[in-house]
C-alpha cells in the first residue's frame, strides 16, 4: 500500500487488495487459519458487494480470530510482554535471513539453476536452464517444460516444487 501511495496523486485512487495471513506472517503458525484483506481505491458500491460476498462464506474459528488479533495488535512499549516479544521477533527475522541466505547460496551451486537473492520472504523463484532435449520431452508429454521438470524431480527424488509457468514468467524462461 505504501509503495502505491508513494507514487503520487496519480495513484490516489488506484484499486488494489492486500492480504495478510497469520500462517504467512511473523506468527508463522502453519495451520493457524486467520487473516484479513484490505480493499483500497474501490468505489463504495463495489466494497459493499465484496463485503456481502466475503461475509456469506465466513465462519471464522475462535483460534483464527485470536491469532489475527495478536498479529494486528502486538505488545507496545511499556507492556509486560514487550521486551520478550521484541526479542522473539528479532530472533525470527534473523533466523529467516540466515535461512534465506543459505537457500540462495545452495540453489546457485546446483548445475542448471540460478536464483536471485531472496528478499522479503522465503519464497524463491529459481530459473532452471533446460537442454533442448528436455524441452522436447516436455512438449511430447504435452506439458510445459517447468511442469515436466517439476514432475520428474518429484518422481525421481521426492522433492516437490511448483512450476513457474503459473506465475507469469518471462516467455522462453523456466522456473520452479
ABEGO torsion letter per residue (X at the ends): XAAAAAAEAAAAABBBBBBBBAAABAAGBBGBBBEBBBBBGBBAAAAAAAAAAAAAABBBBAAAAAAAAAAABBBBBGBAAAAAAAAAAAAAAAAAAAAAAAAAAAAAABBGBBBBBBBGBABBBBBBBBBAAAAAAAAAAGBBAAAAAAAAAAAAAGBBBBBAAAAGBBBGBBBX
